[in-house]
Structure formats: C-alpha cells, structure tokens
C-alpha cells in the first residue's frame, strides 16, 4: 500500500535526524527555507530603476564571487 505524503515527510525527517543528528538536520532544513514576497513584482520594480550598466557590472562581479562559493566551511 502506498504511503501518504505525510508519512513520507515524517520518514524523511526521521532519516535526516538519524543520519545527521538533530542539530545538523535542523541546519540542513533551514538551508532550504523558502523566502518571502512577490519576486516577479519586486524584480520588475528593481529593473525599472536600475541602469543596465549596473546590472552587467553586478553580473560580472557575481561570476568572480561564485568561483569560491563552494569553499565555505561550516563548523
């Protein structure tokens, strides 16, 4: 018999807790917490008041910054 969605979620959390421990499981879950707001509306507002040159500069800087993003150590 297939499991309910609630059963799968409960089993998934239990697997996380068993594998990582409570503290690290919570840290893992917090990493995927959804944001807030209306992204589409805010994006349009932001794009209307931000010069294209500033956006391109930001994109180039982000490329440099992203090169080291996976070197973060969490203690």
Backbone as CSV, one residue per row, in Angstrom:
resi,resn,N_x,N_y,N_z,CA_x,CA_y,CA_z,C_x,C_y,C_z
1,UNK,0.841,-1.178,0.000,0.000,0.000,0.000,0.891,1.248,0.000
2,UNK,0.635,2.224,-0.882,1.455,3.438,-0.943,1.335,4.258,0.343
3,UNK,2.409,4.941,0.655,2.430,5.795,1.836,1.756,7.127,1.508
4,UNK,1.206,7.757,2.533,0.647,9.092,2.348,1.794,10.093,2.281
5,UNK,1.501,11.269,1.796,2.515,12.322,1.738,3.048,12.620,3.138
6,UNK,2.163,12.660,4.105,2.559,12.935,5.491,3.497,11.851,6.022
7,UNK,3.241,10.606,5.680,4.113,9.510,6.118,5.503,9.610,5.494
8,UNK,5.551,9.985,4.230,6.831,10.138,3.546,7.629,11.279,4.175
9,UNK,6.964,12.391,4.454,7.629,13.534,5.082,8.169,13.142,6.457
10,UNK,7.351,12.475,7.241,7.774,12.048,8.581,8.976,11.108,8.490
11,UNK,8.923,10.171,7.555,10.025,9.224,7.390,11.296,9.953,6.910
12,UNK,11.127,10.936,6.051,12.272,11.715,5.567,12.943,12.493,6.681
13,UNK,12.138,13.145,7.519,12.704,13.873,8.654,13.418,12.913,9.599
14,UNK,12.828,11.765,9.841,13.449,10.786,10.733,14.787,10.321,10.170
15,UNK,14.847,10.113,8.857,16.104,9.699,8.225,17.167,10.791,8.387
16,UNK,16.758,12.060,8.222,17.697,13.164,8.427,18.212,13.183,9.857
17,UNK,17.313,13.094,10.809,17.714,13.123,12.212,18.632,11.952,12.545
18,UNK,18.307,10.773,12.040,19.129,9.596,12.309,20.515,9.727,11.677
19,UNK,20.570,10.309,10.492,21.822,10.407,9.765,22.697,11.564,10.244
20,UNK,22.076,12.728,10.455,22.842,13.938,10.768,22.821,14.324,12.234
21,UNK,21.875,13.819,12.979,21.663,14.313,14.337,20.702,15.488,14.267
22,UNK,20.115,15.821,15.391,19.077,16.851,15.414,19.610,18.213,14.984
23,UNK,20.735,18.640,15.545,21.259,19.985,15.260,21.595,20.147,13.786
24,UNK,22.349,19.212,13.215,22.731,19.334,11.809,21.537,19.132,10.876
25,UNK,20.571,18.318,11.274,19.362,18.158,10.460,18.606,19.481,10.395
26,UNK,18.505,20.177,11.510,17.835,21.484,11.522,18.602,22.477,10.668
27,UNK,19.918,22.472,10.759,20.724,23.375,9.924,20.488,23.087,8.439
28,UNK,20.394,21.811,8.076,20.137,21.414,6.696,18.772,21.911,6.237
29,UNK,17.750,21.717,7.053,16.389,22.142,6.714,16.322,23.655,6.559
30,UNK,17.010,24.394,7.433,16.994,25.859,7.355,17.596,26.361,6.055
31,UNK,18.517,25.608,5.487,19.142,25.997,4.219,18.111,26.097,3.095
32,UNK,17.028,25.336,3.191,16.021,25.287,2.134,14.729,26.001,2.499
33,UNK,14.773,26.870,3.494,13.578,27.609,3.899,13.184,28.574,2.784
34,UNK,11.932,28.564,2.359,11.511,29.468,1.281,11.547,30.927,1.709
35,UNK,11.750,31.799,0.741,11.782,33.233,1.004,10.391,33.823,1.118
36,UNK,10.340,35.151,1.090,9.072,35.858,1.222,8.930,36.871,0.094
37,UNK,7.729,37.375,-0.069,7.498,38.453,-1.012,7.032,37.984,-2.378
38,UNK,6.871,38.957,-3.271,6.433,38.718,-4.646,7.632,38.990,-5.553
39,UNK,8.380,37.940,-5.866,9.609,38.098,-6.638,9.377,38.807,-7.968
40,UNK,8.341,38.430,-8.691,8.097,38.996,-10.014,7.849,40.497,-9.932
41,UNK,7.005,40.921,-9.013,6.718,42.351,-8.844,7.980,43.111,-8.438
42,UNK,8.707,42.575,-7.464,9.915,43.246,-6.985,10.982,43.306,-8.072
43,UNK,11.076,42.262,-8.883,12.052,42.236,-9.967,11.751,43.319,-10.993
44,UNK,10.489,43.445,-11.370,10.122,44.483,-12.338,10.411,45.876,-11.787
45,UNK,10.112,46.100,-10.530,10.392,47.401,-9.903,11.891,47.672,-9.893
46,UNK,12.656,46.648,-9.544,14.105,46.800,-9.476,14.700,47.077,-10.855
47,UNK,14.237,46.333,-11.869,14.769,46.514,-13.213,14.430,47.890,-13.794
48,UNK,13.275,48.428,-13.441,12.867,49.738,-13.961,13.734,50.871,-13.409
49,UNK,14.278,50.696,-12.205,15.050,51.796,-11.605,16.557,51.550,-11.610
50,UNK,17.011,50.414,-12.168,18.433,50.082,-12.180,18.972,50.148,-13.604
51,UNK,20.001,50.973,-13.825,20.579,51.059,-15.170,21.184,49.723,-15.612
52,UNK,21.079,49.433,-16.902,21.585,48.188,-17.459,23.074,48.014,-17.168
53,UNK,23.822,49.086,-17.223,25.262,49.005,-16.956,25.534,48.499,-15.531
54,UNK,24.725,48.926,-14.574,24.883,48.458,-13.191,24.579,46.966,-13.081
55,UNK,23.579,46.517,-13.817,23.224,45.092,-13.800,24.374,44.265,-14.373
56,UNK,24.942,44.698,-15.481,26.043,43.970,-16.111,27.272,43.935,-15.199
57,UNK,27.570,45.052,-14.551,28.690,45.093,-13.611,28.472,44.117,-12.471
58,UNK,27.256,44.082,-11.959,26.915,43.162,-10.871,27.048,41.702,-11.315
59,UNK,26.620,41.410,-12.534,26.723,40.042,-13.050,28.186,39.612,-13.168
60,UNK,29.030,40.506,-13.647,30.454,40.188,-13.784,31.084,39.948,-12.414
61,UNK,30.718,40.768,-11.432,31.246,40.593,-10.085,30.774,39.273,-9.492
62,UNK,29.527,38.932,-9.734,28.985,37.687,-9.197,29.723,36.478,-9.767
63,UNK,30.103,36.543,-11.047,30.859,35.438,-11.645,32.164,35.219,-10.890
64,UNK,32.830,36.306,-10.522,34.078,36.197,-9.765,33.804,35.610,-8.379
65,UNK,32.762,36.089,-7.731,32.427,35.635,-6.380,31.985,34.178,-6.361
66,UNK,31.271,33.741,-7.390,30.741,32.373,-7.433,31.845,31.326,-7.535
67,UNK,32.998,31.706,-8.026,34.083,30.747,-8.185,34.478,30.122,-6.851
68,UNK,34.286,30.861,-5.746,34.707,30.366,-4.437,33.522,29.968,-3.555
69,UNK,32.320,29.920,-4.079,31.147,29.705,-3.240,31.110,28.341,-2.574
70,UNK,31.765,27.338,-3.141,31.696,26.005,-2.572,32.871,25.717,-1.626
71,UNK,33.666,26.732,-1.328,34.777,26.553,-0.429,34.396,26.875,1.010
72,UNK,33.134,27.210,1.241,32.671,27.559,2.585,32.735,26.345,3.504
73,UNK,33.248,26.577,4.691,33.319,25.514,5.689,32.371,25.889,6.820
74,UNK,31.462,24.975,7.151,30.508,25.195,8.227,30.973,24.408,9.432
75,UNK,31.201,25.124,10.504,31.663,24.440,11.727,30.592,24.418,12.767
